[in-house]
């Protein structure tokens, strides 16, 4: 009886481990060449539950294959940099320091965790879970 109980317990444990719904380790969908195609706009920027997407109304973004990023608003251009790390888990953006004088583009400067990158959408979240920031670009 003890042996069958032990065997049953082992079987249930193995089943529970193999049926885990934990997608924290799921590999994101990443087309690393997608950002270099066409122009992009911010369709979501939220910080600590506040939707601040409208701060980016009118901005058009381009991401060159050499790592240069450009944010254009009317006739004003701001230059920055971008990259995807070698494991394709982070999207790094740098448009300068986060400061009141550099809003809103400074808000994008960060090492973003990649949720997914496709030919039409780049979905990111802040690498610091406490900041609760999300950023989505859609292709124009």
URLIN-V26316 format. One line per field, one symbol per residue. phi: phi as a letter, one per 40 degrees, with the letter a starting at -180 (. if undefined). psi: psi as a letter, one per 40 degrees, with the letter a starting at -180 (. if undefined). A space follows every 10 residues. Layout:
phi=???
psi=???
//
This chain:
phi=.ccccccccc ccccccccbd bcbccccccb bccddcbgbb bcbabbbfgc cbdccbdgcb bbbcccgcbb bbbfbbbbca baabcccfbb bcbabhccac cbccccccca bccccabbcb abbbbccbdc cfbbbbbbcc
psi=dddddddddd dddddddeei ehedehhihh geeddehaii ihehhihfeh hfdedehehh iihieeehih hhhbehhhia iiihidefei hhihfiihid dfiedddehi ghhhdihaee hhhiiiehdd dfiihhiii.
//
